[in-house]
């Protein structure tokens, strides 16, 4: 497996910049996810690495070798797509061995490598079947075996589980995670699903409008977003416009906020994850930092968690979210229409870059 390095990669379609000077380093054996909404440039970036899209400028290096203009067959890349792209008239074994046959590998060596690849995805007994005789999850495992059998330097996966139902998708995520770690595979995965990115990745590159806004480990992008877009996309729940308050503090309307970091030059926005906000019955106590009172507008049950939406007295145009374990809620405090008090710690306040 090889390192992957992108240097100021750019690609436009007409006047629209799909990829805008993207730079990224993927260590050998790492699983990195390109995460973002539709149209953010993640699939175009992946296709450029594969050689399916030629960039306008910038460089792509695999294992230190510049392959920016190299044809697909010289890149030694395995790809898995959402659509499986299996040949319906070929058996499973023939589908898996197709790439080897195109490389001139035949006979016993090809048969052995096909068996090995099918064993990796637990389909040893399915070699003589045709794709139509397999379930959706089995077809996706065949596609994965076909990508791995050529022993690629890099494995690229473009939303491979998007067409699967939730239960099967979760099972396939776990299988892929275990398989890539066992093989020490360098993998780049594309998804718009935040939870999927958290489960699979060593690091996550969050993309927006053709650029990477943050690269971090899953906990970093989830708990410590750098920008307003990342905070919104990762579901922080509360993104508040702020201005300078008293020394070392910030204000949103009549609410004082304090963060662990120095707020001598406060940002324009801060974020507070809804899970870090406690909701209790109102006390009518005088205002204090990192607390606000208001009216509970609604409470949405998610099973193990419930999310409450509160209109704030000190900033009537603002609603804040609190999310707590459903089993531990104070019944009086979570009654829609009730007067409630929100509070959070300084460590929960994340100051965002513009």
C-alpha positions as CSV (number, residue, x, y, z in Angstrom):
1,X,0.0,0.0,0.0
2,X,1.1,3.5,-0.8
3,X,0.8,7.1,0.5
4,X,-1.4,9.5,-1.4
5,X,-0.6,13.2,-1.7
6,X,-2.7,15.9,-3.4
7,X,-1.0,19.2,-4.0
8,X,-3.2,22.2,-4.9
9,X,-5.5,20.0,-7.0
10,X,-8.0,22.0,-9.1
11,X,-10.8,21.0,-11.5
12,X,-13.5,23.1,-13.0
13,X,-16.5,22.2,-15.2
14,X,-17.2,25.3,-17.2
15,X,-17.2,28.2,-14.8
16,X,-17.9,26.1,-11.8
17,X,-14.9,25.0,-9.6
18,X,-15.6,21.5,-8.5
19,X,-12.2,21.1,-6.8
20,X,-10.5,24.3,-5.6
21,X,-6.8,23.9,-4.7
22,X,-7.2,20.8,-2.5
23,X,-4.1,19.5,-0.7
24,X,-4.2,16.4,1.4
25,X,-1.7,13.8,2.7
26,X,-2.9,10.2,3.3
27,X,-0.3,8.0,5.1
28,X,0.3,4.5,4.0
29,X,-2.3,2.2,5.6
30,X,-4.6,5.0,6.7
31,X,-8.4,5.1,6.1
32,X,-9.3,8.6,5.2
33,X,-12.9,9.8,4.4
34,X,-13.8,12.7,2.2
35,X,-17.0,13.9,3.9
36,X,-19.4,16.6,2.7
37,X,-22.8,17.4,1.1
38,X,-23.7,16.7,-2.5
39,X,-21.8,18.9,-4.9
40,X,-18.9,19.7,-2.5
41,X,-16.2,18.1,-4.8
42,X,-15.5,14.9,-2.9
43,X,-16.4,12.5,-5.8
44,X,-14.5,14.6,-8.3
45,X,-11.5,14.5,-6.1
46,X,-11.7,10.7,-5.8
47,X,-12.2,10.3,-9.6
48,X,-9.1,12.5,-10.2
49,X,-7.0,10.2,-7.9
50,X,-8.3,7.2,-9.9
51,X,-7.5,8.8,-13.2
52,X,-11.1,9.1,-14.3
53,X,-11.0,12.9,-14.3
54,X,-8.0,14.9,-15.5
55,X,-7.3,17.9,-13.2
56,X,-6.8,21.3,-14.5
57,X,-3.8,21.9,-12.3
58,X,-2.0,20.5,-9.2
59,X,-0.4,17.1,-8.6
60,X,-1.4,13.6,-7.5
61,X,1.4,11.5,-6.0
62,X,1.0,7.8,-5.1
63,X,3.9,6.4,-3.1
64,X,5.9,9.5,-4.0
65,X,5.4,8.9,-7.7
66,X,3.7,11.7,-9.7
67,X,0.7,10.1,-11.5
68,X,-1.2,13.2,-12.4
69,X,-1.2,12.5,-16.1
70,X,-0.7,8.7,-15.9
71,X,-3.4,6.5,-17.4
72,X,-5.7,4.5,-15.1
73,X,-4.0,1.1,-15.6
74,X,-0.7,2.5,-14.5
75,X,-2.0,3.7,-11.1
76,X,-2.6,0.3,-9.5
77,X,-5.8,1.5,-7.8
78,X,-8.8,-0.6,-6.8
79,X,-12.2,1.1,-6.9
80,X,-15.6,0.2,-5.4
81,X,-18.7,2.1,-6.5
82,X,-22.2,2.4,-5.1
83,X,-23.6,0.6,-8.2
84,X,-21.4,-2.6,-7.8
85,X,-20.8,-2.5,-11.6
86,X,-20.6,-6.3,-11.8
87,X,-20.9,-8.2,-15.1
88,X,-24.2,-10.0,-15.0
89,X,-23.2,-12.7,-17.5
90,X,-20.1,-13.6,-15.5
91,X,-19.9,-15.8,-12.4
92,X,-18.7,-14.3,-9.1
93,X,-15.2,-15.9,-9.7
94,X,-15.0,-14.5,-13.2
95,X,-16.0,-11.0,-12.0
96,X,-13.4,-11.1,-9.3
97,X,-10.7,-12.3,-11.7
98,X,-11.5,-9.9,-14.5
99,X,-8.8,-7.4,-13.5
100,X,-6.2,-10.1,-13.3
101,X,-7.1,-11.4,-16.7
102,X,-6.8,-7.9,-18.1
103,X,-3.3,-7.8,-16.6
104,X,-2.3,-11.0,-18.3
105,X,-2.4,-13.1,-15.1
106,X,-3.9,-16.5,-15.8
107,X,-4.0,-20.1,-14.8
108,X,-3.4,-21.4,-11.3
109,X,-2.0,-18.0,-10.1
110,X,-5.2,-16.2,-11.0
111,X,-7.4,-19.0,-9.6
112,X,-5.5,-18.9,-6.3
113,X,-5.8,-15.1,-6.0
114,X,-9.5,-15.2,-6.7
115,X,-10.0,-17.8,-4.0
116,X,-7.9,-15.7,-1.6
117,X,-10.0,-12.5,-2.4
118,X,-13.3,-14.3,-2.0
119,X,-12.1,-15.8,1.3
120,X,-11.3,-12.2,2.5
121,X,-14.9,-11.2,2.0
122,X,-16.3,-14.6,3.2
123,X,-17.7,-15.7,-0.1
124,X,-15.6,-18.8,-0.8
125,X,-18.6,-20.9,-1.6
126,X,-20.2,-18.4,-4.0
127,X,-17.6,-18.5,-6.9
128,X,-19.9,-20.3,-9.3
129,X,-23.0,-18.1,-8.7
130,X,-24.0,-15.2,-10.9
131,X,-24.6,-11.6,-9.5
132,X,-28.4,-11.9,-9.8
133,X,-28.3,-14.9,-7.4
134,X,-26.7,-12.7,-4.6
135,X,-28.1,-10.3,-2.1
136,X,-27.2,-6.6,-2.3
137,X,-24.6,-7.0,0.5
138,X,-23.1,-10.0,-1.1
139,X,-22.8,-8.2,-4.5
140,X,-21.0,-5.3,-2.7
141,X,-18.6,-7.8,-1.1
142,X,-17.9,-9.2,-4.6
143,X,-17.1,-5.7,-5.8
144,X,-14.7,-5.3,-2.9
145,X,-13.0,-8.6,-3.6
146,X,-12.6,-7.5,-7.3
147,X,-10.9,-4.3,-6.1
148,X,-8.6,-6.1,-3.7
149,X,-7.6,-9.1,-5.9
150,X,-5.3,-6.9,-8.0
151,X,-3.4,-6.0,-4.8
152,X,-3.8,-2.2,-5.3
153,X,-1.6,0.5,-3.9
154,X,-4.7,2.4,-2.9
155,X,-8.4,1.4,-2.4
156,X,-10.9,4.0,-3.4
157,X,-14.6,3.7,-2.4
158,X,-17.3,6.0,-3.7
159,X,-20.3,5.8,-1.4
160,X,-20.3,2.0,-1.7
161,X,-23.1,1.4,0.8
162,X,-25.5,4.2,-0.2
163,X,-28.0,1.8,-1.9
164,X,-28.1,-0.6,1.1
165,X,-30.7,-0.6,3.8
166,X,-29.6,0.7,7.2
167,X,-29.1,-2.7,8.9
168,X,-27.1,-4.1,6.0
169,X,-25.1,-0.8,5.6
170,X,-24.1,-1.0,9.3
171,X,-23.0,-4.6,8.9
172,X,-20.9,-3.7,5.8
173,X,-19.3,-0.8,7.5
174,X,-18.1,-3.1,10.3
175,X,-16.8,-5.6,7.8
176,X,-15.0,-3.0,5.8
177,X,-13.4,-1.5,8.9
178,X,-12.1,-4.9,10.0
179,X,-10.9,-5.9,6.6
180,X,-8.9,-2.7,5.8
181,X,-7.3,-2.7,9.2
182,X,-6.3,-6.4,8.8
183,X,-4.8,-5.8,5.4
184,X,-3.2,-2.5,6.4
185,X,-4.9,-1.0,3.3
186,X,-4.6,2.7,2.3
187,X,-8.2,3.6,1.7
188,X,-10.0,6.8,0.6
189,X,-13.7,6.7,1.2
190,X,-16.4,9.2,0.0
191,X,-19.6,9.7,1.9
192,X,-22.1,12.4,2.9
193,X,-23.0,10.4,6.0
194,X,-21.4,11.8,9.2
195,X,-22.0,8.7,11.2
196,X,-20.5,6.5,8.6
197,X,-17.4,8.7,8.5
198,X,-17.0,8.5,12.3
199,X,-17.3,4.7,12.3
200,X,-14.8,4.0,9.5
201,X,-12.1,6.6,9.5
202,X,-8.7,7.2,10.9
203,X,-9.1,10.8,9.8
204,X,-11.9,12.8,8.1
205,X,-11.5,15.6,5.5
206,X,-14.7,17.8,5.6
207,X,-15.2,19.4,2.2
208,X,-17.3,22.4,1.2
209,X,-17.6,24.2,-2.1
210,X,-14.6,22.4,-3.6
211,X,-12.3,22.9,-0.6
212,X,-11.2,21.0,2.5
213,X,-12.3,23.0,5.6
214,X,-10.9,20.7,8.2
215,X,-8.9,17.5,8.4
216,X,-8.9,15.8,11.8
217,X,-9.6,12.5,13.5
218,X,-13.3,11.7,14.0
219,X,-13.4,13.1,17.5
220,X,-11.7,16.3,16.3
221,X,-14.3,17.1,13.6
222,X,-17.2,16.0,15.9
223,X,-16.1,17.8,19.1
224,X,-13.8,20.6,17.8
225,X,-15.0,22.0,14.5
226,X,-12.9,24.8,13.2
227,X,-15.4,26.6,11.0
228,X,-19.1,27.5,11.0
229,X,-19.7,25.1,8.1
230,X,-18.1,22.2,9.8
231,X,-20.0,22.9,13.0
232,X,-23.3,23.0,11.1
233,X,-22.6,19.9,9.0
234,X,-21.4,17.9,12.0
235,X,-24.6,18.7,13.9
236,X,-23.3,20.9,16.7
237,X,-26.9,22.0,17.1
238,X,-26.2,25.5,18.4
239,X,-24.2,28.0,16.3
240,X,-24.5,31.5,17.8
241,X,-23.4,34.9,16.5
242,X,-21.3,36.7,19.3
243,X,-19.6,40.0,20.0
244,X,-17.1,41.0,22.7
245,X,-18.4,41.1,26.2
246,X,-16.7,41.8,29.5
247,X,-13.0,40.9,29.8
248,X,-12.5,37.4,28.5
249,X,-16.1,36.8,27.6
250,X,-18.6,37.1,24.7
251,X,-22.2,38.0,24.4
252,X,-25.1,36.8,22.4
253,X,-28.0,39.1,23.0
254,X,-28.3,39.3,26.8
255,X,-26.4,36.0,27.3
256,X,-22.8,35.9,28.5
257,X,-20.6,33.1,27.2
258,X,-17.2,32.1,28.4
259,X,-14.9,29.6,26.7
260,X,-11.8,27.8,27.9
261,X,-9.8,29.6,25.1
262,X,-8.9,33.2,25.4
263,X,-11.7,35.4,24.0
264,X,-9.8,38.7,24.0
265,X,-10.4,38.9,20.3
266,X,-13.7,37.0,20.0
267,X,-14.8,35.2,16.8
268,X,-18.0,36.1,15.0
269,X,-19.6,32.7,15.9
270,X,-19.3,30.0,18.5
271,X,-20.8,26.5,18.5
272,X,-22.1,24.5,21.4
273,X,-23.0,20.8,20.9
274,X,-26.6,20.1,21.9
275,X,-25.4,17.0,23.9
276,X,-23.3,19.4,26.1
277,X,-26.3,21.5,27.1
278,X,-28.3,20.6,30.3
279,X,-32.0,21.4,30.5
280,X,-33.6,21.8,33.9
281,X,-36.6,23.6,35.3
282,X,-36.2,27.4,35.4
283,X,-35.1,28.9,38.7
284,X,-35.5,32.7,38.0
285,X,-32.0,33.1,39.3
286,X,-30.0,36.2,38.2
287,X,-28.2,35.8,34.8
288,X,-24.8,34.1,35.0
289,X,-22.3,33.1,32.3
290,X,-23.1,30.0,30.1
291,X,-26.7,29.8,31.2
292,X,-30.0,31.1,29.8
293,X,-33.7,30.7,30.6
294,X,-36.6,30.3,28.2
295,X,-39.6,28.3,27.0
296,X,-39.5,24.7,25.8
297,X,-41.1,24.8,22.4
298,X,-40.9,21.1,21.6
299,X,-39.2,17.8,22.5
300,X,-38.3,15.2,19.9
301,X,-37.9,11.6,21.0
302,X,-35.0,9.7,19.2
303,X,-35.2,6.6,21.2
304,X,-32.3,6.7,23.7
305,X,-32.0,10.5,23.3
306,X,-34.5,13.4,23.3
307,X,-33.9,16.8,21.8
308,X,-35.5,19.9,23.3
309,X,-35.8,23.3,21.4
310,X,-35.9,26.3,23.7
311,X,-36.7,30.0,22.8
312,X,-34.4,32.2,24.9
313,X,-35.7,35.1,27.0
314,X,-32.5,37.1,26.7
315,X,-32.4,36.6,22.9
316,X,-36.0,36.0,21.7
317,X,-35.0,35.5,18.1
318,X,-32.8,32.6,19.1
319,X,-33.6,29.0,19.8
320,X,-31.1,26.6,21.4
321,X,-31.1,22.8,21.4
322,X,-30.4,20.5,24.4
323,X,-30.1,16.8,23.9
324,X,-30.1,14.3,26.8
325,X,-30.7,10.6,27.5
326,X,-34.4,10.0,27.4
327,X,-34.4,7.8,30.5
328,X,-32.8,10.5,32.7
329,X,-35.1,13.4,31.9
330,X,-36.8,15.4,34.5
331,X,-40.5,15.0,33.5
332,X,-41.4,18.5,34.7
333,X,-38.4,20.1,33.0
334,X,-39.1,18.5,29.6
335,X,-42.8,19.4,29.4
336,X,-43.5,21.4,26.2
337,X,-44.4,25.0,27.1
338,X,-42.6,24.8,30.5
339,X,-40.1,27.4,31.7
340,X,-36.7,25.9,31.6
341,X,-33.0,26.8,32.3
342,X,-30.2,25.8,29.9
343,X,-26.6,25.6,31.1
344,X,-23.2,24.5,29.6
345,X,-19.6,24.5,30.6
346,X,-16.8,26.7,29.2
347,X,-15.2,23.7,27.6
348,X,-18.4,23.1,25.5
349,X,-18.0,26.5,23.8
350,X,-16.1,26.2,20.6
351,X,-14.9,29.4,18.9
352,X,-15.1,29.2,15.1
353,X,-13.0,30.6,12.4
354,X,-14.6,32.6,9.6
